[in-house]
């Protein structure tokens, strides 16, 4: 695979990951008020894992992607469960930020 013609395309994934990390870090300061962010992050992780398994990426990418998927599934499920318990809200209340 050739390198992108611009360094912007090399930096973009790191910027996207940094945005997510900063948002989750700010959310951790007040989990009651900002419970929506980590729960949606957990849902995104579960969707990612489901898409990777359904698309059969493990056939072309090898066993590493299966480890990544297992980790994302675990983190996604634990995040949703733990945030619900910590905030004493239902999943629907968290998702619509009530």
Jmol script that loads the backbone (N, CA, C; Angstrom):
load data "model"
ATOM      1  N   UNK A   1       0.841  -1.166   0.000  1.00  0.00           N
ATOM      2  CA  UNK A   1       0.000   0.000   0.000  1.00  0.00           C
ATOM      3  C   UNK A   1       0.891   1.235   0.000  1.00  0.00           C
ATOM      4  N   UNK A   2       0.598   2.154  -0.895  1.00  0.00           N
ATOM      5  CA  UNK A   2       1.380   3.381  -0.971  1.00  0.00           C
ATOM      6  C   UNK A   2       0.963   4.335   0.146  1.00  0.00           C
ATOM      7  N   UNK A   3       1.931   5.114   0.585  1.00  0.00           N
ATOM      8  CA  UNK A   3       1.627   6.140   1.583  1.00  0.00           C
ATOM      9  C   UNK A   3       0.756   7.222   0.956  1.00  0.00           C
ATOM     10  N   UNK A   4      -0.121   7.827   1.761  1.00  0.00           N
ATOM     11  CA  UNK A   4      -0.935   8.919   1.222  1.00  0.00           C
ATOM     12  C   UNK A   4      -0.066  10.070   0.745  1.00  0.00           C
ATOM     13  N   UNK A   5      -0.567  10.829  -0.199  1.00  0.00           N
ATOM     14  CA  UNK A   5       0.206  11.932  -0.775  1.00  0.00           C
ATOM     15  C   UNK A   5       0.364  13.090   0.198  1.00  0.00           C
ATOM     16  N   UNK A   6      -0.477  13.146   1.199  1.00  0.00           N
ATOM     17  CA  UNK A   6      -0.420  14.241   2.161  1.00  0.00           C
ATOM     18  C   UNK A   6      -0.284  13.670   3.567  1.00  0.00           C
ATOM     19  N   UNK A   7       0.478  14.339   4.402  1.00  0.00           N
ATOM     20  CA  UNK A   7       0.629  13.863   5.779  1.00  0.00           C
ATOM     21  C   UNK A   7      -0.664  14.024   6.575  1.00  0.00           C
ATOM     22  N   UNK A   8      -1.597  14.849   6.072  1.00  0.00           N
ATOM     23  CA  UNK A   8      -2.883  15.012   6.733  1.00  0.00           C
ATOM     24  C   UNK A   8      -3.582  13.672   6.905  1.00  0.00           C
ATOM     25  N   UNK A   9      -3.531  12.829   5.884  1.00  0.00           N
ATOM     26  CA  UNK A   9      -4.212  11.536   5.924  1.00  0.00           C
ATOM     27  C   UNK A   9      -3.532  10.572   6.881  1.00  0.00           C
ATOM     28  N   UNK A  10      -2.299  10.830   7.235  1.00  0.00           N
ATOM     29  CA  UNK A  10      -1.614  10.014   8.233  1.00  0.00           C
ATOM     30  C   UNK A  10      -1.974  10.466   9.644  1.00  0.00           C
ATOM     31  N   UNK A  11      -2.267  11.748   9.795  1.00  0.00           N
ATOM     32  CA  UNK A  11      -2.562  12.317  11.109  1.00  0.00           C
ATOM     33  C   UNK A  11      -4.047  12.212  11.457  1.00  0.00           C
ATOM     34  N   UNK A  12      -4.915  12.161  10.468  1.00  0.00           N
ATOM     35  CA  UNK A  12      -6.358  12.173  10.696  1.00  0.00           C
ATOM     36  C   UNK A  12      -6.834  11.081  11.657  1.00  0.00           C
ATOM     37  N   UNK A  13      -6.425   9.819  11.515  1.00  0.00           N
ATOM     38  CA  UNK A  13      -6.893   8.810  12.480  1.00  0.00           C
ATOM     39  C   UNK A  13      -6.490   9.137  13.921  1.00  0.00           C
ATOM     40  N   UNK A  14      -5.304   9.688  14.108  1.00  0.00           N
ATOM     41  CA  UNK A  14      -4.874  10.059  15.458  1.00  0.00           C
ATOM     42  C   UNK A  14      -5.717  11.208  16.005  1.00  0.00           C
ATOM     43  N   UNK A  15      -6.091  12.145  15.150  1.00  0.00           N
ATOM     44  CA  UNK A  15      -6.944  13.252  15.592  1.00  0.00           C
ATOM     45  C   UNK A  15      -8.329  12.753  15.990  1.00  0.00           C
ATOM     46  N   UNK A  16      -8.879  11.837  15.216  1.00  0.00           N
ATOM     47  CA  UNK A  16     -10.191  11.273  15.548  1.00  0.00           C
ATOM     48  C   UNK A  16     -10.136  10.509  16.870  1.00  0.00           C
ATOM     49  N   UNK A  17      -9.084   9.735  17.076  1.00  0.00           N
ATOM     50  CA  UNK A  17      -8.935   9.000  18.331  1.00  0.00           C
ATOM     51  C   UNK A  17      -8.729   9.957  19.498  1.00  0.00           C
ATOM     52  N   UNK A  18      -8.005  11.036  19.264  1.00  0.00           N
ATOM     53  CA  UNK A  18      -7.775  12.025  20.322  1.00  0.00           C
ATOM     54  C   UNK A  18      -9.077  12.699  20.744  1.00  0.00           C
ATOM     55  N   UNK A  19      -9.935  13.000  19.781  1.00  0.00           N
ATOM     56  CA  UNK A  19     -11.228  13.601  20.102  1.00  0.00           C
ATOM     57  C   UNK A  19     -12.033  12.673  21.007  1.00  0.00           C
ATOM     58  N   UNK A  20     -12.092  11.393  20.664  1.00  0.00           N
ATOM     59  CA  UNK A  20     -12.809  10.426  21.491  1.00  0.00           C
ATOM     60  C   UNK A  20     -12.215  10.311  22.881  1.00  0.00           C
ATOM     61  N   UNK A  21     -10.893  10.276  22.960  1.00  0.00           N
ATOM     62  CA  UNK A  21     -10.231  10.163  24.262  1.00  0.00           C
ATOM     63  C   UNK A  21     -10.492  11.387  25.126  1.00  0.00           C
ATOM     64  N   UNK A  22     -10.441  12.574  24.545  1.00  0.00           N
ATOM     65  CA  UNK A  22     -10.689  13.803  25.307  1.00  0.00           C
ATOM     66  C   UNK A  22     -12.136  13.852  25.780  1.00  0.00           C
ATOM     67  N   UNK A  23     -13.067  13.480  24.920  1.00  0.00           N
ATOM     68  CA  UNK A  23     -14.482  13.474  25.296  1.00  0.00           C
ATOM     69  C   UNK A  23     -14.737  12.511  26.451  1.00  0.00           C
ATOM     70  N   UNK A  24     -14.168  11.313  26.378  1.00  0.00           N
ATOM     71  CA  UNK A  24     -14.353  10.347  27.460  1.00  0.00           C
ATOM     72  C   UNK A  24     -13.671  10.800  28.743  1.00  0.00           C
ATOM     73  N   UNK A  25     -12.536  11.453  28.631  1.00  0.00           N
ATOM     74  CA  UNK A  25     -11.825  11.958  29.812  1.00  0.00           C
ATOM     75  C   UNK A  25     -12.656  13.038  30.514  1.00  0.00           C
ATOM     76  N   UNK A  26     -13.226  13.956  29.738  1.00  0.00           N
ATOM     77  CA  UNK A  26     -14.077  14.996  30.322  1.00  0.00           C
ATOM     78  C   UNK A  26     -15.322  14.359  30.943  1.00  0.00           C
ATOM     79  N   UNK A  27     -15.888  13.360  30.282  1.00  0.00           N
ATOM     80  CA  UNK A  27     -17.071  12.679  30.808  1.00  0.00           C
ATOM     81  C   UNK A  27     -16.797  11.995  32.135  1.00  0.00           C
ATOM     82  N   UNK A  28     -15.595  11.508  32.311  1.00  0.00           N
ATOM     83  CA  UNK A  28     -15.272  10.780  33.543  1.00  0.00           C
ATOM     84  C   UNK A  28     -15.256  11.689  34.765  1.00  0.00           C
ATOM     85  N   UNK A  29     -15.165  12.992  34.562  1.00  0.00           N
ATOM     86  CA  UNK A  29     -15.177  13.915  35.702  1.00  0.00           C
ATOM     87  C   UNK A  29     -16.560  14.036  36.333  1.00  0.00           C
ATOM     88  N   UNK A  30     -17.624  13.812  35.561  1.00  0.00           N
ATOM     89  CA  UNK A  30     -18.984  13.872  36.080  1.00  0.00           C
ATOM     90  C   UNK A  30     -19.828  12.864  35.313  1.00  0.00           C
ATOM     91  N   UNK A  31     -19.746  11.608  35.731  1.00  0.00           N
ATOM     92  CA  UNK A  31     -20.392  10.522  34.988  1.00  0.00           C
ATOM     93  C   UNK A  31     -21.913  10.630  35.031  1.00  0.00           C
ATOM     94  N   UNK A  32     -22.455  11.262  36.062  1.00  0.00           N
ATOM     95  CA  UNK A  32     -23.906  11.420  36.141  1.00  0.00           C
ATOM     96  C   UNK A  32     -24.394  12.352  35.020  1.00  0.00           C
ATOM     97  N   UNK A  33     -23.727  13.455  34.850  1.00  0.00           N
ATOM     98  CA  UNK A  33     -24.146  14.445  33.858  1.00  0.00           C
ATOM     99  C   UNK A  33     -23.776  14.030  32.431  1.00  0.00           C
ATOM    100  N   UNK A  34     -22.620  13.407  32.263  1.00  0.00           N
ATOM    101  CA  UNK A  34     -22.112  13.099  30.923  1.00  0.00           C
ATOM    102  C   UNK A  34     -22.116  11.599  30.613  1.00  0.00           C
ATOM    103  N   UNK A  35     -23.070  10.866  31.139  1.00  0.00           N
ATOM    104  CA  UNK A  35     -23.129   9.410  30.927  1.00  0.00           C
ATOM    105  C   UNK A  35     -23.389   9.044  29.473  1.00  0.00           C
ATOM    106  N   UNK A  36     -23.980   9.948  28.725  1.00  0.00           N
ATOM    107  CA  UNK A  36     -24.329   9.673  27.336  1.00  0.00           C
ATOM    108  C   UNK A  36     -23.102   9.355  26.478  1.00  0.00           C
ATOM    109  N   UNK A  37     -22.008  10.086  26.681  1.00  0.00           N
ATOM    110  CA  UNK A  37     -20.824   9.906  25.837  1.00  0.00           C
ATOM    111  C   UNK A  37     -20.209   8.510  25.961  1.00  0.00           C
ATOM    112  N   UNK A  38     -19.921   8.032  27.178  1.00  0.00           N
ATOM    113  CA  UNK A  38     -19.336   6.691  27.248  1.00  0.00           C
ATOM    114  C   UNK A  38     -20.289   5.588  26.794  1.00  0.00           C
ATOM    115  N   UNK A  39     -21.585   5.762  27.010  1.00  0.00           N
ATOM    116  CA  UNK A  39     -22.529   4.732  26.566  1.00  0.00           C
ATOM    117  C   UNK A  39     -22.569   4.662  25.044  1.00  0.00           C
ATOM    118  N   UNK A  40     -22.617   5.807  24.377  1.00  0.00           N
ATOM    119  CA  UNK A  40     -22.587   5.790  22.910  1.00  0.00           C
ATOM    120  C   UNK A  40     -21.263   5.233  22.397  1.00  0.00           C
ATOM    121  N   UNK A  41     -20.172   5.498  23.107  1.00  0.00           N
ATOM    122  CA  UNK A  41     -18.882   4.925  22.726  1.00  0.00           C
ATOM    123  C   UNK A  41     -18.932   3.402  22.842  1.00  0.00           C
ATOM    124  N   UNK A  42     -19.570   2.906  23.886  1.00  0.00           N
ATOM    125  CA  UNK A  42     -19.729   1.460  24.037  1.00  0.00           C
ATOM    126  C   UNK A  42     -20.560   0.865  22.918  1.00  0.00           C
ATOM    127  N   UNK A  43     -21.622   1.558  22.521  1.00  0.00           N
ATOM    128  CA  UNK A  43     -22.465   1.083  21.419  1.00  0.00           C
ATOM    129  C   UNK A  43     -21.672   1.061  20.116  1.00  0.00           C
ATOM    130  N   UNK A  44     -20.874   2.085  19.882  1.00  0.00           N
ATOM    131  CA  UNK A  44     -20.045   2.130  18.676  1.00  0.00           C
ATOM    132  C   UNK A  44     -19.055   0.971  18.651  1.00  0.00           C
ATOM    133  N   UNK A  45     -18.484   0.643  19.806  1.00  0.00           N
ATOM    134  CA  UNK A  45     -17.555  -0.491  19.870  1.00  0.00           C
ATOM    135  C   UNK A  45     -18.253  -1.808  19.544  1.00  0.00           C
ATOM    136  N   UNK A  46     -19.464  -1.980  20.065  1.00  0.00           N
ATOM    137  CA  UNK A  46     -20.214  -3.208  19.796  1.00  0.00           C
ATOM    138  C   UNK A  46     -20.596  -3.289  18.313  1.00  0.00           C
ATOM    139  N   UNK A  47     -21.006  -2.178  17.730  1.00  0.00           N
ATOM    140  CA  UNK A  47     -21.345  -2.152  16.301  1.00  0.00           C
ATOM    141  C   UNK A  47     -20.110  -2.475  15.461  1.00  0.00           C
ATOM    142  N   UNK A  48     -18.958  -1.899  15.823  1.00  0.00           N
ATOM    143  CA  UNK A  48     -17.708  -2.195  15.108  1.00  0.00           C
ATOM    144  C   UNK A  48     -17.417  -3.689  15.140  1.00  0.00           C
ATOM    145  N   UNK A  49     -17.509  -4.288  16.310  1.00  0.00           N
ATOM    146  CA  UNK A  49     -17.211  -5.710  16.441  1.00  0.00           C
ATOM    147  C   UNK A  49     -18.189  -6.548  15.628  1.00  0.00           C
ATOM    148  N   UNK A  50     -19.447  -6.182  15.637  1.00  0.00           N
ATOM    149  CA  UNK A  50     -20.457  -6.917  14.886  1.00  0.00           C
ATOM    150  C   UNK A  50     -20.202  -6.823  13.379  1.00  0.00           C
ATOM    151  N   UNK A  51     -19.874  -5.639  12.912  1.00  0.00           N
ATOM    152  CA  UNK A  51     -19.612  -5.451  11.477  1.00  0.00           C
ATOM    153  C   UNK A  51     -18.376  -6.236  11.046  1.00  0.00           C
ATOM    154  N   UNK A  52     -17.337  -6.193  11.855  1.00  0.00           N
ATOM    155  CA  UNK A  52     -16.104  -6.923  11.506  1.00  0.00           C
ATOM    156  C   UNK A  52     -16.371  -8.421  11.429  1.00  0.00           C
ATOM    157  N   UNK A  53     -17.122  -8.948  12.389  1.00  0.00           N
ATOM    158  CA  UNK A  53     -17.428 -10.383  12.363  1.00  0.00           C
ATOM    159  C   UNK A  53     -18.354 -10.734  11.199  1.00  0.00           C
ATOM    160  N   UNK A  54     -19.358  -9.905  10.945  1.00  0.00           N
ATOM    161  CA  UNK A  54     -20.304 -10.183   9.861  1.00  0.00           C
ATOM    162  C   UNK A  54     -19.642 -10.077   8.485  1.00  0.00           C
ATOM    163  N   UNK A  55     -18.705  -9.157   8.345  1.00  0.00           N
ATOM    164  CA  UNK A  55     -18.045  -8.961   7.049  1.00  0.00           C
ATOM    165  C   UNK A  55     -16.940  -9.983   6.801  1.00  0.00           C
ATOM    166  N   UNK A  56     -16.555 -10.715   7.815  1.00  0.00           N
ATOM    167  CA  UNK A  56     -15.535 -11.750   7.646  1.00  0.00           C
ATOM    168  C   UNK A  56     -14.124 -11.216   7.498  1.00  0.00           C
ATOM    169  N   UNK A  57     -13.839 -10.079   8.128  1.00  0.00           N
ATOM    170  CA  UNK A  57     -12.488  -9.512   8.036  1.00  0.00           C
ATOM    171  C   UNK A  57     -11.427 -10.418   8.631  1.00  0.00           C
ATOM    172  N   UNK A  58     -11.823 -11.297   9.535  1.00  0.00           N
ATOM    173  CA  UNK A  58     -10.831 -12.189  10.139  1.00  0.00           C
ATOM    174  C   UNK A  58     -10.230 -13.143   9.103  1.00  0.00           C
ATOM    175  N   UNK A  59     -10.933 -13.355   8.002  1.00  0.00           N
ATOM    176  CA  UNK A  59     -10.385 -14.215   6.950  1.00  0.00           C
ATOM    177  C   UNK A  59      -9.210 -13.570   6.239  1.00  0.00           C
ATOM    178  N   UNK A  60      -9.224 -12.245   6.112  1.00  0.00           N
ATOM    179  CA  UNK A  60      -8.152 -11.560   5.397  1.00  0.00           C
ATOM    180  C   UNK A  60      -7.137 -10.909   6.328  1.00  0.00           C
ATOM    181  N   UNK A  61      -7.565 -10.545   7.523  1.00  0.00           N
ATOM    182  CA  UNK A  61      -6.670  -9.825   8.436  1.00  0.00           C
ATOM    183  C   UNK A  61      -6.011 -10.723   9.476  1.00  0.00           C
ATOM    184  N   UNK A  62      -6.456 -11.940   9.583  1.00  0.00           N
ATOM    185  CA  UNK A  62      -5.841 -12.870  10.512  1.00  0.00           C
ATOM    186  C   UNK A  62      -6.464 -12.818  11.893  1.00  0.00           C
ATOM    187  N   UNK A  63      -5.800 -13.472  12.824  1.00  0.00           N
ATOM    188  CA  UNK A  63      -6.353 -13.623  14.167  1.00  0.00           C
ATOM    189  C   UNK A  63      -6.245 -12.351  15.004  1.00  0.00           C
ATOM    190  N   UNK A  64      -5.402 -11.414  14.600  1.00  0.00           N
ATOM    191  CA  UNK A  64      -5.274 -10.168  15.376  1.00  0.00           C
ATOM    192  C   UNK A  64      -6.605  -9.439  15.461  1.00  0.00           C
ATOM    193  N   UNK A  65      -7.347  -9.408  14.355  1.00  0.00           N
ATOM    194  CA  UNK A  65      -8.623  -8.691  14.347  1.00  0.00           C
ATOM    195  C   UNK A  65      -9.608  -9.358  15.296  1.00  0.00           C
ATOM    196  N   UNK A  66      -9.525 -10.661  15.470  1.00  0.00           N
ATOM    197  CA  UNK A  66     -10.411 -11.346  16.418  1.00  0.00           C
ATOM    198  C   UNK A  66     -10.112 -10.926  17.852  1.00  0.00           C
ATOM    199  N   UNK A  67      -8.850 -10.725  18.168  1.00  0.00           N
ATOM    200  CA  UNK A  67      -8.490 -10.225  19.503  1.00  0.00           C
ATOM    201  C   UNK A  67      -9.006  -8.803  19.702  1.00  0.00           C
ATOM    202  N   UNK A  68      -8.889  -7.991  18.669  1.00  0.00           N
ATOM    203  CA  UNK A  68      -9.387  -6.620  18.725  1.00  0.00           C
ATOM    204  C   UNK A  68     -10.904  -6.603  18.908  1.00  0.00           C
ATOM    205  N   UNK A  69     -11.593  -7.463  18.182  1.00  0.00           N
ATOM    206  CA  UNK A  69     -13.049  -7.555  18.287  1.00  0.00           C
ATOM    207  C   UNK A  69     -13.463  -8.033  19.674  1.00  0.00           C
ATOM    208  N   UNK A  70     -12.789  -9.035  20.195  1.00  0.00           N
ATOM    209  CA  UNK A  70     -13.117  -9.538  21.540  1.00  0.00           C
ATOM    210  C   UNK A  70     -12.918  -8.445  22.584  1.00  0.00           C
ATOM    211  N   UNK A  71     -11.837  -7.692  22.467  1.00  0.00           N
ATOM    212  CA  UNK A  71     -11.588  -6.592  23.392  1.00  0.00           C
ATOM    213  C   UNK A  71     -12.630  -5.501  23.282  1.00  0.00           C
ATOM    214  N   UNK A  72     -13.008  -5.145  22.065  1.00  0.00           N
ATOM    215  CA  UNK A  72     -14.016  -4.101  21.874  1.00  0.00           C
ATOM    216  C   UNK A  72     -15.387  -4.540  22.374  1.00  0.00           C
ATOM    217  N   UNK A  73     -15.740  -5.800  22.139  1.00  0.00           N
ATOM    218  CA  UNK A  73     -17.013  -6.300  22.669  1.00  0.00           C
ATOM    219  C   UNK A  73     -17.038  -6.228  24.197  1.00  0.00           C
ATOM    220  N   UNK A  74     -15.966  -6.675  24.810  1.00  0.00           N
ATOM    221  CA  UNK A  74     -15.882  -6.651  26.268  1.00  0.00           C
ATOM    222  C   UNK A  74     -15.955  -5.224  26.810  1.00  0.00           C
ATOM    223  N   UNK A  75     -15.179  -4.332  26.225  1.00  0.00           N
ATOM    224  CA  UNK A  75     -15.175  -2.936  26.678  1.00  0.00           C
ATOM    225  C   UNK A  75     -16.543  -2.296  26.455  1.00  0.00           C
ATOM    226  N   UNK A  76     -17.164  -2.545  25.314  1.00  0.00           N
ATOM    227  CA  UNK A  76     -18.469  -1.968  25.022  1.00  0.00           C
ATOM    228  C   UNK A  76     -19.539  -2.428  26.002  1.00  0.00           C
ATOM    229  N   UNK A  77     -19.601  -3.721  26.235  1.00  0.00           N
ATOM    230  CA  UNK A  77     -20.610  -4.260  27.153  1.00  0.00           C
ATOM    231  C   UNK A  77     -20.365  -3.781  28.580  1.00  0.00           C
ATOM    232  N   UNK A  78     -19.116  -3.823  29.018  1.00  0.00           N
ATOM    233  CA  UNK A  78     -18.802  -3.360  30.375  1.00  0.00           C
ATOM    234  C   UNK A  78     -19.073  -1.872  30.552  1.00  0.00           C
ATOM    235  N   UNK A  79     -18.754  -1.079  29.546  1.00  0.00           N
ATOM    236  CA  UNK A  79     -18.998   0.361  29.630  1.00  0.00           C
ATOM    237  C   UNK A  79     -20.477   0.654  29.814  1.00  0.00           C
ATOM    238  N   UNK A  80     -21.297   0.050  28.991  1.00  0.00           N
ATOM    239  CA  UNK A  80     -22.737   0.289  29.080  1.00  0.00           C
ATOM    240  C   UNK A  80     -23.272  -0.163  30.438  1.00  0.00           C
ATOM    241  N   UNK A  81     -22.868  -1.328  30.887  1.00  0.00           N
ATOM    242  CA  UNK A  81     -23.349  -1.868  32.161  1.00  0.00           C
ATOM    243  C   UNK A  81     -22.892  -1.023  33.347  1.00  0.00           C
ATOM    244  N   UNK A  82     -21.623  -0.677  33.374  1.00  0.00           N
ATOM    245  CA  UNK A  82     -21.070   0.050  34.516  1.00  0.00           C
ATOM    246  C   UNK A  82     -21.610   1.477  34.591  1.00  0.00           C
ATOM    247  N   UNK A  83     -21.744   2.138  33.445  1.00  0.00           N
ATOM    248  CA  UNK A  83     -22.264   3.508  33.443  1.00  0.00           C
ATOM    249  C   UNK A  83     -23.724   3.526  33.893  1.00  0.00           C
ATOM    250  N   UNK A  84     -24.496   2.523  33.488  1.00  0.00           N
ATOM    251  CA  UNK A  84     -25.882   2.447  33.950  1.00  0.00           C
ATOM    252  C   UNK A  84     -25.940   2.326  35.470  1.00  0.00           C
ATOM    253  N   UNK A  85     -25.120   1.471  36.027  1.00  0.00           N
ATOM    254  CA  UNK A  85     -25.107   1.296  37.485  1.00  0.00           C
ATOM    255  C   UNK A  85     -24.615   2.551  38.191  1.00  0.00           C
ATOM    256  N   UNK A  86     -23.591   3.184  37.645  1.00  0.00           N
ATOM    257  CA  UNK A  86     -23.015   4.362  38.296  1.00  0.00           C
ATOM    258  C   UNK A  86     -23.964   5.556  38.269  1.00  0.00           C
ATOM    259  N   UNK A  87     -24.746   5.674  37.208  1.00  0.00           N
ATOM    260  CA  UNK A  87     -25.629   6.832  37.079  1.00  0.00           C
ATOM    261  C   UNK A  87     -27.037   6.569  37.604  1.00  0.00           C
ATOM    262  N   UNK A  88     -27.358   5.315  37.914  1.00  0.00           N
ATOM    263  CA  UNK A  88     -28.702   4.939  38.372  1.00  0.00           C
ATOM    264  C   UNK A  88     -29.783   5.373  37.380  1.00  0.00           C
ATOM    265  N   UNK A  89     -29.501   5.214  36.097  1.00  0.00           N
ATOM    266  CA  UNK A  89     -30.456   5.549  35.048  1.00  0.00           C
ATOM    267  C   UNK A  89     -30.625   4.339  34.136  1.00  0.00           C
ATOM    268  N   UNK A  90     -31.756   4.298  33.463  1.00  0.00           N
ATOM    269  CA  UNK A  90     -31.967   3.238  32.477  1.00  0.00           C
ATOM    270  C   UNK A  90     -31.181   3.575  31.209  1.00  0.00           C
ATOM    271  N   UNK A  91     -31.059   2.591  30.347  1.00  0.00           N
ATOM    272  CA  UNK A  91     -30.323   2.804  29.105  1.00  0.00           C
ATOM    273  C   UNK A  91     -31.004   3.877  28.250  1.00  0.00           C
ATOM    274  N   UNK A  92     -32.321   3.847  28.191  1.00  0.00           N
ATOM    275  CA  UNK A  92     -33.057   4.841  27.403  1.00  0.00           C
ATOM    276  C   UNK A  92     -32.840   6.244  27.980  1.00  0.00           C
ATOM    277  N   UNK A  93     -32.874   6.390  29.291  1.00  0.00           N
ATOM    278  CA  UNK A  93     -32.641   7.691  29.904  1.00  0.00           C
ATOM    279  C   UNK A  93     -31.248   8.231  29.565  1.00  0.00           C
ATOM    280  N   UNK A  94     -30.285   7.352  29.568  1.00  0.00           N
ATOM    281  CA  UNK A  94     -28.914   7.761  29.250  1.00  0.00           C
ATOM    282  C   UNK A  94     -28.809   8.167  27.776  1.00  0.00           C
ATOM    283  N   UNK A  95     -29.381   7.356  26.890  1.00  0.00           N
ATOM    284  CA  UNK A  95     -29.249   7.613  25.454  1.00  0.00           C
ATOM    285  C   UNK A  95     -29.907   8.911  25.025  1.00  0.00           C
ATOM    286  N   UNK A  96     -31.019   9.269  25.671  1.00  0.00           N
ATOM    287  CA  UNK A  96     -31.682  10.535  25.306  1.00  0.00           C
ATOM    288  C   UNK A  96     -31.291  11.664  26.261  1.00  0.00           C
ATOM    289  N   UNK A  97     -30.348  11.391  27.145  1.00  0.00           N
ATOM    290  CA  UNK A  97     -29.762  12.383  28.044  1.00  0.00           C
ATOM    291  C   UNK A  97     -30.804  13.032  28.959  1.00  0.00           C
ATOM    292  N   UNK A  98     -31.611  12.195  29.607  1.00  0.00           N
ATOM    293  CA  UNK A  98     -32.612  12.671  30.566  1.00  0.00           C
ATOM    294  C   UNK A  98     -32.132  12.461  31.981  1.00  0.00           C
TER     295      UNK A  98
END
end "model"
wireframe off; spacefill off
backbone 0.3
color backbone group
